[in-house]
Amino acid sequence: MKMKLKNALFFLISFLFFSVTAKTQPFFEDIQAFKKMDSISMPAKKQILLIGSSSFTIWKDVQTYFPGYSILNRGFGGSSLPDVIRYSDDVIFKYQPKQILIYCGENDFAASDTVSVQTVVNRFKELYLLIRMKYKKVHVAYVSMKPSPSRKHLMLKFDAANKAIQQFLATQKKTAFIDVYHAMLKSDGTAMTDIFLEDELHMNAKGYAIWQQIIQPYLINK
């Protein structure tokens, strides 16, 4: 009887431990929100899947920018590449997209000055190869890191990582590198300011209009 009681107590403690641990994982609530939406209505197959950080997350009306295309937005704000990798089963592999657009990397650099360009490029390669292992024929596009005014001290790193990712993708099949970085610069090489919100990090409608013009030619509609 004592052994059964001990076993029951052990399993109860284990359950509570893992439950609390799960809830303390970063972005737990965001992922649970996606799961709830999917439980109510599972997204259709063959959509264009957006994954990555807040520049996608707050693009709530992205579908209106691309009429005629079916868009599924699973970006979660503040995420870095390791976060997307961690939750890949929840934000990528439970769906069957025809194309995947990735916007991520900015937050990796912003997290610490010690994060190098090569570190972020390697993280991107890890995510890409993870996707490619599961989806061999799905088109994968990377939207370049943007030159946010609030992160001007990181612009050289953004530019260098963008170029390295572009070079890598050029060696891969069914991929595209979408350069929004340079279209968001003024003639003097500094970031435009009127296309951003007051936080100088996230874009306003004018900024997303620039993205629309650049991204649309790369979208698959068949």
PyMOL commands that set and color helices and strands:
alter all, ss='L'
color gray80, all
select helices_A, chain A and resi 2-23+28-40+54-57+62-65+81-86+88-91+106-111+117-134+149-169+182-184+205-218
alter helices_A, ss='H'
color red, helices_A
select strands_A, chain A and resi 48-52+71-75+99-103+139-143+175-178
alter strands_A, ss='S'
color yellow, strands_A
deselect
rebuild
show_as cartoon
